[in-house]
Amino acid sequence: MAETLTRKEWIDSLTNSGMRADKARFAVDDGIKNGRLKKTSHRVTTVEGIRLERSILTIESRGRGQMPRQLTAEIAGQLLAGKTLKKEQMRADRNCDEQRSVCGRTWLRRYRKSYMTMAAKELLESQGLKVTALAPYGTQKKALEDDGLPARTVAAFLKAKDKKLDEKSVVFIDEAGVIPARQMKQLMEVIEKHNARAVFLGDTSQTKAVEAGKPFEQLIKADMQTSYMKDIQRQKNEVLLEAVKYAAEGNAARALKNITGVNELKEEAPRLAQLADRYLSLSSEQQDATLIISGTNASRKTLNDYIRGNLGLAGTGETFTLLDRVDSTQAERRDSRYFSKGQIIIPEQDYKMV
């Protein structure tokens, strides 16, 4: 879905990427005038949506200063002394024991998150606390488990009768930036009810929540105890590292200036054919270990059809009808204007009357 912003937000987005304010205003107004930017219907929200956001902020605020401190900064420093942690990581791990029921960590893109998180887990468990983790999606849950953290998906946790929480529990909530307000409120209510602590992990600049609201970002703006980690570990090439830093700060123009020697096939057909031919040239074992990443569903289908045809698999196997989920908010799902002819509606619960 195309990004929907107000005129001011579009201007702010351009100025944040390095454009002068007067040029940003001209670019946005020119885009509106020439149709590159189109006016949409009013933004969809509900009274209930506003209540959700206020409830989330109230729960976090209510938990400030309510939790007993488990260890001093000096003891935490001694326990972490043997770890090869950066200063930002060390500070974040110490903050896990703040006297708040909720705190957060936000980072610019990916860095050694798993190593820092495991160090925090060891630190907390050394003081008799129990650490568990939640993640929005199954793949993220598996990644947490691979790192050694007991984990559940957010949906499974909310549905479970036994939450497996008590006053000694610390809940790490991964990828908090993609959790919608509805689920965030439910999570915080459960954690508060059990007198447990929550640590949100995420990046407010990455993927947004599909449903309504930006609760993680709102919590940070409302002065939730937050540690920031900006030390990027993945990029070792100095030129690419600078580009990633600018991109992480939202300065796309400066980031692109650092990227040189880019080779690309601008025409889609030869580009996809080259990708598919490269895959087909691999051995059977190499193909099994290779994943092609494509930017759109249309190109994915083209690549799959081309490869299957050349492997002699076209027309074989079973035929299934698959449904593609339409991302929408709860507010949009209550309004008939946001449905199209031919869409299939699947109820999420049993209704006595329809």
LOKE-81753 format. One record per residue: residue in one letter; x, y, z of N, C-alpha, C, CB in turn. Coordinates in steps of 0.05 Angstrom, whole numbers, padded with zeros to 5 digits, always signed. Glycine has a CB too. Layout:
aXYZXYZXYZXYZ/...
//
This chain:
m+00017-00024+00000+00000+00000+00000+00018+00025+00000-00019+00000+00024/a+00009+00046-00015+00024+00070-00016+00022+00084+00011+00013+00089-00038/e+00043+00098+00018+00044+00112+00043+00025+00136+00043+00073+00121+00050/t+00010+00139+00064-00010+00161+00066-00001+00180+00088-00038+00150+00072/l+00006+00205+00080+00016+00225+00099+00001+00251+00094+00046+00229+00097/t+00001+00268+00114-00010+00295+00110+00011+00311+00095-00016+00309+00137/r+00003+00335+00085+00021+00352+00070+00046+00358+00088+00007+00378+00061/k+00041+00365+00113+00063+00372+00131+00082+00348+00135+00052+00382+00158/e+00070+00324+00137+00087+00300+00142+00104+00294+00117+00069+00276+00149/w+00093+00299+00093+00109+00295+00069+00132+00315+00068+00091+00298+00043/i+00127+00340+00075+00148+00360+00076+00169+00353+00096+00136+00388+00082/d+00160+00344+00120+00179+00336+00141+00196+00313+00132+00165+00329+00167/s+00184+00294+00118+00198+00270+00108+00220+00278+00089+00178+00251+00094/l+00215+00297+00072+00235+00306+00052+00257+00322+00066+00222+00323+00031/t+00250+00339+00085+00271+00355+00099+00288+00337+00116+00258+00377+00117/n+00276+00316+00128+00292+00297+00144+00312+00281+00127+00273+00278+00158/s+00305+00279+00101+00323+00264+00083+00345+00282+00071+00307+00251+00060/g+00345+00308+00079+00367+00326+00071+00359+00348+00052+00387+00310+00057/m+00333+00350+00044+00324+00371+00026+00319+00397+00042+00299+00362+00011/r+00325+00419+00029+00319+00445+00042+00289+00449+00045+00331+00468+00025/a+00281+00463+00066+00252+00466+00073+00236+00478+00050+00249+00482+00098/d+00247+00500+00037+00232+00513+00016+00229+00494-00008+00246+00539+00007/k+00250+00479-00015+00248+00460-00037+00229+00437-00031+00276+00449-00044/a+00229+00429-00005+00211+00407+00003+00182+00416+00000+00216+00399+00032/r+00176+00441+00008+00148+00451+00006+00140+00453-00024+00146+00479+00019/f+00159+00462-00040+00153+00465-00069+00148+00437-00081+00176+00479-00084/a+00165+00417-00074+00163+00390-00085+00136+00378-00078+00186+00373-00076/v+00127+00381-00053+00102+00369-00044+00078+00383-00058+00099+00372-00014/d+00079+00410-00059+00057+00425-00072+00056+00419-00101+00060+00455-00067/d+00079+00416-00114+00080+00409-00142+00069+00381-00147+00108+00412-00153/g+00076+00363-00128+00066+00335-00131+00036+00334-00129+00078+00318-00109/i+00024+00351-00111-00005+00352-00108-00018+00363-00133-00013+00368-00083/k-00005+00385-00143-00016+00398-00167-00016+00380-00192+00000+00424-00173/n+00006+00365-00195+00009+00348-00219-00001+00320-00216+00037+00349-00227/g-00012+00313-00192-00024+00287-00189-00005+00265-00179-00035+00278-00214/r+00020+00272-00174+00038+00251-00163+00030+00244-00135+00068+00261-00164/l+00020+00263-00120+00008+00259-00094-00022+00263-00096+00021+00278-00072/k-00037+00244-00087-00066+00246-00090-00079+00248-00062-00077+00221-00105/k-00100+00264-00061-00114+00267-00036-00131+00241-00032-00133+00292-00036/t-00131+00232-00008-00147+00208-00001-00169+00216+00018-00129+00186+00012/s-00185+00197+00025-00206+00202+00045-00193+00208+00072-00226+00178+00047/h-00208+00218+00090-00197+00224+00117-00184+00199+00129-00219+00235+00135/r-00165+00204+00146-00152+00181+00159-00172+00167+00177-00128+00191+00176/v-00170+00141+00177-00190+00126+00192-00181+00121+00220-00195+00099+00178/t-00197+00130+00239-00193+00124+00267-00220+00122+00280-00174+00145+00281/t-00221+00114+00304-00246+00112+00319-00242+00121+00347-00256+00082+00319/v-00264+00126+00361-00262+00134+00389-00248+00111+00405-00290+00139+00401/e-00254+00086+00397-00242+00064+00410-00212+00064+00406-00254+00037+00400/g-00203+00071+00382-00174+00072+00376-00160+00093+00394-00170+00079+00347/i-00173+00115+00398-00161+00136+00416-00160+00126+00445-00178+00162+00414/r-00181+00112+00453-00181+00100+00480-00159+00080+00484-00209+00087+00486/l-00154+00064+00463-00133+00044+00465-00106+00058+00470-00131+00028+00439/e-00100+00078+00454-00074+00092+00457-00071+00105+00484-00072+00113+00435/r-00093+00117+00494-00091+00129+00521-00087+00108+00542-00117+00145+00526/s-00100+00085+00539-00097+00064+00559-00069+00054+00560-00116+00041+00553/i-00056+00051+00537-00029+00041+00535-00010+00060+00550-00020+00038+00506/l-00013+00086+00545+00005+00106+00557+00000+00107+00588+00000+00133+00545/t-00025+00103+00596-00032+00103+00624-00020+00080+00639-00063+00103+00628/i-00021+00056+00627-00009+00032+00639+00021+00036+00644-00014+00007+00622/e+00035+00047+00623+00064+00051+00625+00070+00071+00647+00076+00060+00599/s+00055+00093+00647+00059+00114+00667+00054+00104+00695+00041+00138+00661/r+00034+00087+00698+00026+00077+00724+00048+00059+00736+00000+00061+00722/g+00064+00047+00718+00085+00028+00727+00111+00041+00735+00090+00008+00707/r+00113+00067+00731+00139+00081+00738+00143+00081+00768+00139+00109+00726/g+00167+00073+00776+00175+00074+00804+00162+00053+00821+00169+00100+00815/q+00147+00034+00809+00132+00014+00824+00147-00013+00829+00106+00008+00811/m+00169-00017+00814+00182-00043+00815+00207-00041+00833+00190-00053+00787/p+00211-00060+00851+00235-00060+00868+00260-00065+00852+00232-00081+00890/r+00280-00050+00857+00306-00053+00843+00319-00079+00852+00325-00029+00846/q+00328-00096+00834+00339-00121+00840+00369-00120+00846+00334-00141+00818/l+00383-00101+00833+00412-00099+00837+00421-00070+00831+00427-00119+00818/t+00444-00063+00842+00454-00036+00838+00470-00035+00812+00472-00028+00862/a+00475-00010+00803+00491-00006+00779+00519-00018+00781+00492+00024+00772/e+00530-00016+00806+00557-00027+00810+00557-00057+00807+00567-00019+00838/i+00538-00071+00819+00536-00100+00816+00531-00108+00787+00514-00111+00835/a+00514-00093+00774+00508-00099+00746+00534-00096+00729+00486-00081+00735/g+00549-00075+00735+00574-00071+00720+00594-00094+00725+00587-00045+00729/q+00595-00104+00750+00613-00126+00756+00604-00152+00741+00614-00131+00786/l+00578-00157+00740+00568-00181+00727+00572-00180+00697+00539-00185+00734/l+00571-00156+00686+00574-00153+00657+00603-00148+00648+00557-00130+00647/a+00621-00146+00668+00649-00139+00662+00662-00159+00643+00665-00137+00687/g+00655-00184+00644+00667-00204+00627+00656-00206+00599+00666-00230+00640/k+00635-00190+00594+00622-00191+00568+00635-00171+00548+00592-00185+00570/t+00637-00179+00523+00648-00161+00502+00625-00144+00491+00662-00177+00480/l+00614-00127+00509+00591-00110+00501+00601-00082+00495+00570-00110+00523/k+00588-00069+00476+00593-00041+00471+00580-00024+00494+00581-00032+00443/k+00588+00001+00496+00578+00018+00518+00547+00020+00516+00590+00046+00516/e+00537+00023+00492+00508+00025+00489+00494+00000+00498+00500+00031+00459/q+00505-00023+00491+00493-00049+00499+00495-00052+00529+00508-00072+00485/m+00517-00044+00541+00521-00046+00570+00500-00029+00585+00549-00038+00578/r+00496-00005+00575+00477+00013+00587+00448+00002+00585+00478+00041+00575/a+00442-00009+00562+00415-00020+00558+00410-00044+00577+00412-00030+00529/d+00430-00061+00580+00426-00084+00598+00422-00074+00627+00450-00103+00596/r+00437-00054+00635+00433-00044+00662+00405-00032+00666+00454-00022+00669/n+00395-00019+00645+00368-00007+00647+00346-00027+00650+00364+00011+00623/c+00351-00053+00644+00330-00073+00648+00321-00075+00676+00341-00100+00638/d+00337-00065+00695+00330-00067+00723+00320-00040+00734+00353-00076+00740/e+00312-00021+00716+00300+00004+00726+00275-00002+00742+00295+00023+00702/q+00268+00017+00759+00244+00014+00776+00219+00021+00761+00247+00031+00801/r+00216+00010+00737+00192+00014+00721+00183-00013+00711+00198+00033+00697/s+00157-00016+00708+00146-00042+00699+00150-00045+00669+00117-00044+00706/v+00155-00022+00654+00158-00023+00625+00182-00006+00618+00132-00013+00611/c+00199-00017+00601+00221+00000+00589+00225-00010+00561+00247-00002+00606/g+00242+00005+00546+00245-00002+00518+00274+00001+00509+00227+00014+00501/r+00279-00012+00487+00305-00009+00473+00298-00004+00444+00324-00033+00477/t+00310+00015+00432+00306+00019+00403+00333+00022+00390+00289+00044+00398/w+00335+00011+00365+00361+00012+00352+00357+00020+00323+00375-00016+00353/l+00378+00030+00311+00378+00037+00283+00386+00013+00267+00396+00062+00277/r+00367+00000+00254+00371-00024+00238+00383-00046+00255+00390-00018+00214/r+00397-00065+00242+00406-00089+00257+00434-00086+00267+00404-00113+00239/y+00439-00096+00290+00466-00098+00301+00465-00122+00319+00474-00071+00317/r+00484-00126+00337+00486-00151+00352+00465-00152+00374+00514-00154+00364/k+00440-00152+00366+00418-00151+00385+00417-00177+00401+00391-00148+00371/s+00421-00200+00388+00418-00226+00402+00439-00228+00424+00420-00249+00383/y+00464-00220+00419+00485-00222+00439+00479-00205+00463+00512-00214+00427/m+00469-00180+00458+00462-00162+00480+00439-00173+00496+00456-00134+00468/t+00419-00184+00482+00395-00194+00496+00402-00218+00513+00374-00202+00475/m+00420-00236+00504+00427-00259+00520+00444-00250+00544+00444-00278+00503/a+00460-00229+00541+00475-00219+00564+00455-00208+00585+00495-00197+00555/a+00434-00194+00576+00414-00184+00594+00400-00207+00608+00394-00166+00579/k+00394-00228+00593+00380-00251+00605+00397-00264+00627+00375-00273+00583/e+00423-00267+00622+00441-00279+00643+00442-00261+00667+00469-00283+00631/l+00443-00235+00663+00444-00215+00685+00419-00217+00702+00448-00187+00674/l+00396-00217+00689+00371-00218+00704+00367-00244+00719+00347-00213+00685/e+00373-00266+00705+00370-00292+00718+00389-00296+00741+00374-00314+00697/s+00412-00283+00741+00431-00285+00763+00419-00273+00789+00457-00271+00756/q+00398-00256+00785+00385-00243+00808+00358-00256+00815+00381-00213+00802/g+00354-00280+00804+00330-00295+00810+00305-00288+00794+00323-00290+00838/l+00309-00272+00773+00287-00265+00755+00284-00286+00733+00290-00237+00743/k+00260-00288+00721+00255-00307+00699+00250-00291+00674+00231-00325+00706/v+00265-00298+00653+00262-00284+00627+00248-00301+00607+00290-00276+00617/t+00228-00289+00594+00214-00301+00572+00212-00281+00550+00186-00312+00580/a+00205-00290+00525+00205-00272+00503+00179-00276+00486+00229-00276+00485/l+00170-00255+00474+00148-00255+00456+00156-00242+00429+00123-00241+00468/a+00143-00251+00408+00148-00239+00381+00123-00240+00365+00171-00255+00367/p+00119-00221+00347+00094-00220+00331+00091-00243+00313+00094-00195+00315/y+00112-00254+00301+00110-00274+00280+00125-00299+00288+00120-00264+00254/g+00118-00321+00275+00130-00347+00281+00160-00348+00275+00116-00369+00266/t+00168-00335+00253+00196-00335+00245+00213-00320+00266+00200-00322+00218/q+00202-00299+00277+00217-00284+00298+00218-00300+00324+00203-00257+00303/k+00197-00314+00330+00196-00332+00353+00218-00353+00351+00168-00345+00356/k+00220-00365+00327+00241-00386+00323+00269-00374+00326+00237-00399+00296/a+00273-00350+00316+00299-00337+00318+00306-00332+00347+00299-00310+00303/l+00287-00324+00364+00292-00321+00392+00299-00347+00406+00267-00308+00406/e+00284-00368+00398+00290-00395+00410+00318-00405+00401+00269-00415+00401/d+00325-00399+00377+00352-00407+00367+00374-00392+00383+00355-00401+00337/d+00368-00368+00393+00387-00353+00409+00387-00363+00438+00380-00324+00408/g+00369-00380+00445+00368-00391+00473+00347-00379+00491+00394-00387+00485/l+00328-00364+00479+00307-00352+00495+00281-00367+00492+00303-00322+00487/p+00268-00375+00514+00242-00388+00512+00223-00367+00501+00232-00398+00540/a+00208-00374+00480+00192-00354+00466+00165-00364+00457+00207-00343+00442/r+00146-00346+00455+00120-00351+00444+00112-00329+00425+00099-00355+00466/t+00094-00334+00407+00083-00311+00391+00064-00295+00409+00069-00322+00365/v+00061-00270+00401+00043-00253+00416+00014-00264+00417+00042-00224+00404/a+00005-00274+00394-00022-00285+00392-00025-00309+00410-00028-00293+00363/a-00005-00328+00410-00007-00352+00426-00007-00344+00456+00017-00371+00420/f+00010-00325+00463+00011-00316+00491-00016-00305+00500+00033-00294+00494/l-00028-00288+00484-00054-00276+00492-00076-00296+00493-00061-00254+00472/k-00075-00317+00477-00096-00338+00478-00092-00358+00500-00097-00352+00451/a-00067-00361+00510-00061-00382+00530-00075-00376+00556-00031-00384+00534/k-00086-00397+00568-00099-00394+00595-00077-00390+00616-00116-00418+00602/d-00056-00404+00613-00033-00402+00632-00012-00384+00620-00021-00430+00640/k-00010-00359+00629+00009-00340+00618+00037-00346+00627+00001-00312+00626/k+00040-00362+00648+00067-00370+00658+00083-00345+00667+00083-00385+00637/l+00069-00327+00680+00081-00302+00690+00076-00299+00720+00070-00278+00675/d+00095-00286+00734+00091-00277+00761+00108-00253+00766+00098-00300+00781/e+00110-00245+00791+00125-00220+00798+00155-00222+00792+00120-00213+00827/k+00165-00246+00787+00193-00250+00781+00198-00250+00751+00203-00275+00793/s+00178-00247+00735+00180-00249+00706+00188-00223+00692+00154-00259+00694/v+00206-00226+00672+00213-00204+00655+00207-00213+00626+00244-00195+00658/v+00190-00198+00613+00181-00206+00586+00195-00188+00565+00150-00204+00583/f+00212-00201+00548+00224-00187+00526+00204-00188+00502+00252-00199+00518/i+00196-00166+00492+00177-00165+00469+00192-00155+00445+00152-00147+00476/d+00198-00174+00427+00215-00167+00403+00198-00154+00381+00228-00193+00393/e+00212-00139+00365+00199-00125+00342+00173-00110+00351+00191-00146+00320/a+00176-00095+00372+00153-00081+00384+00141-00061+00365+00161-00068+00410/g+00156-00051+00346+00146-00031+00327+00124-00041+00309+00168-00021+00311/v+00121-00067+00306+00100-00078+00288+00075-00087+00303+00111-00101+00271/i+00075-00084+00330+00052-00092+00345+00031-00070+00346+00061-00099+00375/p+00006-00076+00337-00015-00056+00336-00025-00049+00364-00038-00065+00319/a-00039-00026+00366-00048-00016+00392-00066-00036+00406-00063+00010+00388/r-00083-00050+00392-00101-00069+00405-00086-00091+00420-00120-00082+00384/q-00066-00103+00407-00050-00124+00420-00032-00112+00441-00034-00139+00399/m-00021-00088+00436-00003-00076+00456-00018-00072+00482+00008-00050+00446/k-00043-00062+00481-00058-00058+00505-00063-00084+00520-00085-00044+00498/q-00070-00105+00505-00075-00131+00517-00050-00142+00531-00085-00151+00496/l-00027-00139+00517-00002-00148+00529+00004-00133+00555+00021-00144+00509/m+00002-00107+00554+00009-00091+00578-00010-00096+00601+00010-00062+00571/e-00035-00101+00595-00054-00108+00616-00047-00134+00630-00083-00109+00605/v-00040-00154+00614-00033-00180+00625-00008-00178+00642-00029-00201+00602/i+00012-00165+00631+00038-00162+00646+00034-00147+00672+00059-00148+00628/e+00018-00126+00671+00013-00110+00695-00003-00127+00715-00003-00084+00688/k-00022-00142+00706-00038-00159+00724-00021-00179+00739-00060-00174+00708/h+00000-00189+00727+00017-00209+00740+00041-00196+00754+00027-00229+00719/n+00042-00169+00755+00064-00154+00768+00091-00161+00756+00064-00160+00798/a+00091-00167+00730+00115-00173+00716+00127-00148+00703+00110-00195+00694/r+00150-00150+00690+00162-00128+00676+00163-00133+00646+00191-00122+00687/a+00162-00112+00631+00163-00114+00602+00187-00098+00591+00137-00105+00588/v+00201-00110+00572+00223-00096+00558+00216-00098+00528+00251-00108+00564/f+00210-00075+00516+00204-00074+00487+00230-00071+00471+00184-00052+00481/l+00233-00087+00451+00256-00086+00433+00246-00079+00405+00272-00113+00433/g+00258-00059+00392+00248-00053+00366+00260-00028+00354+00219-00050+00366/d+00253-00023+00329+00262+00000+00314+00238+00015+00303+00282-00009+00291/t+00234+00039+00312+00211+00054+00303+00212+00062+00273+00207+00080+00319/s+00236+00058+00261+00238+00065+00232+00234+00042+00214+00266+00077+00227/q+00231+00018+00225+00227-00005+00208+00197-00009+00202+00239-00031+00221/t+00190-00034+00195+00162-00040+00188+00143-00030+00209+00159-00070+00184/k+00122-00017+00200+00101-00007+00219+00081-00029+00224+00088+00018+00208/a+00065-00025+00245+00043-00043+00251+00023-00043+00228+00029-00036+00277/v+00014-00066+00219-00006-00068+00198-00032-00056+00207-00010-00097+00189/e-00040-00061+00232-00065-00050+00243-00060-00022+00253-00077-00068+00265/a-00081-00011+00265-00080+00018+00273-00061+00023+00295-00108+00027+00281/g-00049+00047+00295-00033+00056+00317-00003+00051+00315-00043+00043+00342/k+00012+00068+00330+00041+00065+00332+00048+00065+00361+00056+00087+00316/p+00039+00045+00376+00042+00047+00406+00071+00048+00415+00028+00023+00418/f+00089+00033+00402+00117+00033+00411+00129+00061+00409+00133+00013+00394/e+00124+00073+00386+00134+00101+00382+00121+00120+00401+00130+00109+00353/q+00096+00117+00406+00082+00135+00425+00092+00132+00453+00052+00129+00424/l+00098+00107+00461+00109+00102+00488+00136+00116+00491+00112+00072+00493/i+00152+00115+00471+00178+00128+00472+00175+00158+00474+00195+00121+00447/k+00157+00170+00458+00152+00198+00459+00140+00207+00486+00134+00207+00437/a+00127+00188+00500+00115+00194+00526+00134+00190+00549+00090+00177+00530/d+00160+00188+00542+00182+00186+00562+00183+00159+00576+00177+00207+00584/m+00176+00138+00561+00183+00111+00571+00213+00108+00573+00171+00089+00552/q+00223+00095+00595+00251+00091+00598+00262+00076+00574+00257+00074+00624/t+00280+00089+00559+00289+00078+00533+00319+00080+00530+00275+00093+00510/s+00331+00059+00520+00359+00058+00513+00362+00058+00483+00374+00034+00526/y+00380+00074+00472+00384+00075+00443+00410+00062+00436+00382+00104+00433/m+00410+00045+00416+00435+00032+00407+00438+00038+00377+00434+00002+00412/k+00459+00053+00370+00463+00062+00343+00489+00051+00331+00463+00092+00342/d+00503+00035+00346+00529+00024+00337+00523+00001+00318+00547+00015+00360/i+00526+00005+00292+00520-00015+00272+00543-00035+00269+00513-00002+00245/q+00537-00061+00271+00557-00081+00271+00559-00096+00244+00552-00101+00293/r+00537-00097+00230+00536-00115+00206+00554-00106+00184+00508-00117+00196/q+00554-00080+00177+00569-00070+00154+00598-00066+00163+00557-00044+00143/k+00617-00080+00149+00645-00077+00155+00659-00058+00135+00659-00104+00154/n+00647-00056+00111+00658-00037+00091+00652-00008+00099+00646-00043+00063/e+00673+00008+00101+00669+00036+00111+00650+00052+00095+00696+00050+00112/v+00651+00049+00068+00633+00065+00051+00604+00057+00056+00640+00061+00021/l+00599+00030+00057+00572+00021+00061+00562+00028+00090+00571-00010+00057/l+00581+00027+00109+00574+00034+00136+00563+00063+00138+00598+00030+00155/e+00577+00081+00125+00568+00109+00125+00541+00112+00112+00588+00127+00110/a+00537+00097+00090+00511+00098+00076+00489+00088+00094+00512+00082+00050/v+00494+00066+00108+00474+00055+00126+00467+00074+00149+00483+00027+00137/k+00488+00087+00159+00483+00106+00181+00464+00129+00172+00510+00118+00191/y+00470+00140+00148+00452+00161+00138+00424+00151+00133+00464+00173+00112/a+00422+00127+00122+00396+00115+00116+00380+00110+00142+00398+00089+00101/a+00394+00101+00163+00381+00096+00189+00371+00122+00201+00401+00083+00208/e+00384+00144+00195+00375+00170+00206+00353+00183+00188+00399+00189+00208/g+00345+00169+00167+00325+00179+00149+00336+00198+00128+00304+00193+00165/n+00362+00200+00125+00375+00218+00106+00382+00202+00081+00400+00232+00118/a+00361+00197+00064+00365+00180+00041+00384+00193+00020+00338+00174+00028/a+00382+00219+00017+00398+00232-00003+00428+00229+00003+00391+00262-00004/r+00436+00233+00028+00464+00229+00036+00472+00200+00034+00469+00239+00064/a+00454+00182+00040+00461+00153+00039+00467+00145+00010+00437+00137+00050/l+00451+00154-00009+00455+00146-00037+00480+00158-00048+00431+00155-00054/k+00489+00181-00038+00514+00193-00048+00538+00176-00041+00517+00221-00036/n+00535+00159-00020+00557+00142-00012+00558+00116-00028+00555+00136+00018/i+00537+00110-00043+00537+00085-00058+00546+00091-00086+00508+00073-00058/t+00569+00078-00094+00579+00081-00121+00583+00054-00133+00606+00097-00120/g+00587+00054-00159+00592+00028-00173+00568+00010-00173+00615+00014-00161/v+00544+00021-00174+00520+00004-00174+00515-00006-00203+00495+00020-00164/n+00511-00032-00205+00505-00045-00231+00476-00054-00230+00524-00068-00237/e+00461-00047-00250+00433-00056-00251+00423-00060-00279+00416-00035-00236/l+00404-00077-00282+00389-00081-00307+00362-00067-00303+00386-00112-00314/k+00359-00045-00316+00335-00029-00311+00310-00042-00322+00338-00001-00323/e+00312-00057-00344+00289-00070-00356+00282-00095-00340+00294-00077-00385/e+00257-00098-00332+00250-00120-00314+00253-00148-00327+00221-00117-00305/a+00245-00151-00352+00245-00178-00364+00273-00190-00365+00234-00176-00393/p+00293-00176-00376+00320-00188-00376+00331-00191-00348+00339-00171-00392/r+00323-00174-00329+00333-00176-00302+00323-00202-00289+00325-00152-00285/l+00297-00207-00292+00285-00231-00280+00296-00256-00294+00255-00231-00282/a+00300-00255-00320+00310-00278-00335+00338-00285-00326+00310-00272-00365/q+00355-00264-00321+00382-00269-00311+00382-00281-00283+00398-00243-00311/l+00364-00272-00266+00361-00284-00240+00354-00314-00241+00340-00269-00223/a+00334-00319-00258+00324-00347-00261+00346-00365-00273+00299-00348-00278/d+00359-00355-00294+00380-00371-00307+00403-00376-00288+00391-00356-00332/r+00410-00357-00271+00431-00361-00251+00423-00384-00232+00437-00335-00235/y+00398-00384-00224+00388-00405-00206+00389-00432-00220+00360-00398-00196/l+00380-00432-00245+00379-00458-00260+00407-00469-00265+00364-00454-00286/s+00427-00452-00265+00455-00461-00270+00467-00475-00246+00472-00438-00279/l+00454-00473-00223+00465-00485-00198+00459-00515-00198+00452-00471-00174/s+00475-00529-00182+00470-00557-00178+00444-00561-00161+00494-00571-00164/s+00434-00585-00161+00410-00591-00146+00413-00584-00116+00402-00620-00149/e+00437-00591-00105+00442-00585-00077+00443-00555-00072+00468-00598-00068/q+00456-00540-00091+00458-00511-00088+00430-00498-00090+00477-00499-00109/q+00414-00508-00108+00386-00498-00111+00370-00501-00086+00372-00511-00135/d+00374-00524-00073+00359-00529-00048+00367-00509-00026+00364-00557-00038/a+00391-00498-00028+00401-00480-00007+00400-00450-00016+00430-00487+00000/t+00386-00445-00038+00385-00418-00050+00357-00407-00048+00395-00418-00078/l+00355-00381-00041+00330-00367-00040+00332-00342-00058+00322-00359-00011/i+00312-00339-00076+00311-00315-00093+00292-00296-00079+00301-00322-00122/i+00301-00271-00075+00285-00251-00062+00275-00232-00084+00301-00235-00040/s+00249-00228-00085+00237-00211-00106+00220-00190-00093+00221-00228-00126/g+00219-00167-00105+00205-00144-00092+00175-00143-00095+00216-00119-00104/t+00164-00157-00114+00135-00156-00118+00123-00184-00122+00128-00138-00142/n+00097-00186-00117+00084-00212-00122+00084-00219-00152+00055-00211-00112/a+00082-00199-00169+00081-00204-00198+00108-00215-00207+00075-00178-00213/s+00130-00204-00198+00157-00214-00206+00162-00241-00193+00179-00194-00198/r+00152-00245-00169+00154-00272-00157+00141-00293-00174+00142-00272-00128/k+00117-00287-00183+00102-00307-00200+00117-00312-00226+00074-00297-00206/t+00127-00290-00239+00142-00293-00264+00167-00311-00260+00151-00265-00274/l+00182-00306-00238+00206-00322-00233+00198-00351-00228+00221-00311-00209/n+00178-00356-00212+00170-00384-00206+00161-00398-00231+00148-00384-00185/d+00145-00385-00247+00135-00398-00272+00158-00404-00291+00115-00380-00286/y+00177-00386-00293+00200-00390-00311+00217-00414-00301+00217-00364-00313/i+00223-00414-00276+00240-00435-00264+00226-00462-00266+00247-00428-00235/r+00201-00463-00258+00186-00488-00259+00184-00499-00287+00158-00485-00247/g+00180-00481-00306+00179-00490-00334+00204-00502-00344+00171-00466-00352/n+00227-00490-00337+00253-00500-00345+00262-00525-00330+00274-00479-00342/l+00250-00529-00306+00256-00554-00291+00236-00576-00298+00254-00548-00261/g+00218-00571-00317+00199-00591-00325+00177-00596-00305+00213-00617-00330/l+00172-00576-00287+00152-00580-00266+00125-00567-00273+00163-00569-00240/a+00125-00551-00295+00100-00537-00301+00077-00557-00307+00104-00519-00326/g+00054-00552-00295+00031-00569-00300+00030-00594-00283+00030-00576-00328/t+00050-00598-00266+00051-00622-00249+00042-00615-00221+00079-00634-00249/g+00037-00635-00205+00029-00630-00178-00001-00624-00175+00045-00607-00166/e-00009-00615-00151-00037-00610-00145-00043-00580-00149-00044-00619-00116/t-00068-00574-00155-00076-00546-00158-00093-00537-00134-00093-00542-00184/f-00085-00515-00122-00099-00504-00099-00107-00475-00104-00081-00507-00073/t-00129-00468-00092-00137-00440-00092-00127-00426-00067-00168-00437-00095/l-00110-00407-00069-00099-00393-00046-00110-00365-00044-00068-00393-00048/l-00113-00355-00020-00122-00328-00015-00100-00310-00005-00145-00329+00006/d-00098-00287-00016-00079-00267-00007-00093-00249+00014-00067-00250-00030/r-00081-00246+00037-00092-00229+00058-00091-00199+00049-00078-00233+00084/v-00112-00185+00054-00113-00156+00049-00108-00142+00075-00141-00147+00037/d-00085-00129+00077-00078-00115+00102-00098-00092+00107-00049-00105+00101/s-00109-00091+00130-00128-00069+00137-00129-00067+00167-00156-00075+00125/t-00139-00044+00176-00142-00039+00204-00170-00048+00213-00138-00009+00212/q-00174-00051+00239-00201-00058+00249-00221-00037+00241-00200-00062+00279/a-00213-00012+00242-00232+00010+00234-00240+00007+00205-00219+00037+00239/e-00221+00001+00187-00227-00002+00159-00245-00026+00154-00202-00006+00143/r-00242-00048+00170-00258-00072+00166-00287-00067+00175-00246-00095+00182/r-00292-00046+00189-00320-00039+00197-00334-00021+00177-00320-00026+00225/d-00320-00013+00156-00331+00006+00137-00332-00007+00109-00314+00032+00137/s-00355-00008+00097-00359-00021+00071-00343-00008+00049-00388-00022+00064/r-00336+00017+00052-00321+00031+00031-00294+00018+00025-00317+00060+00038/y-00283+00003+00045-00257-00008+00042-00257-00037+00033-00242-00006+00069/f-00280-00046+00023-00282-00073+00012-00287-00071-00018-00305-00089+00025/s-00277-00090-00033-00280-00091-00062-00296-00115-00071-00252-00091-00076/k-00310-00112-00093-00326-00134-00104-00308-00158-00110-00341-00125-00130/g-00317-00181-00101-00302-00206-00105-00285-00214-00082-00286-00203-00129/q-00281-00197-00062-00265-00204-00039-00280-00225-00022-00259-00179-00022/i-00265-00243-00010-00276-00264+00006-00272-00257+00036-00263-00292+00000/i-00293-00257+00051-00292-00249+00079-00292-00275+00096-00315-00230+00087/i-00273-00278+00113-00271-00302+00131-00275-00292+00159-00244-00317+00127/p-00297-00300+00173-00301-00291+00201-00279-00302+00219-00328-00301+00211/e-00271-00285+00238-00250-00293+00256-00261-00305+00282-00233-00269+00263/q-00288-00306+00285-00300-00318+00308-00329-00327+00300-00301-00299+00332/d-00341-00343+00316-00369-00352+00311-00388-00330+00318-00375-00378+00326/y-00407-00324+00300-00427-00304+00306-00455-00318+00308-00427-00282+00284/k-00470-00311+00328-00497-00323+00331-00515-00312+00310-00508-00317+00359/m-00511-00287+00303-00528-00274+00282-00510-00259+00262-00549-00255+00295/v-00516-00260+00237-00502-00246+00216-00521-00227+00202-00488-00265+00196/
//
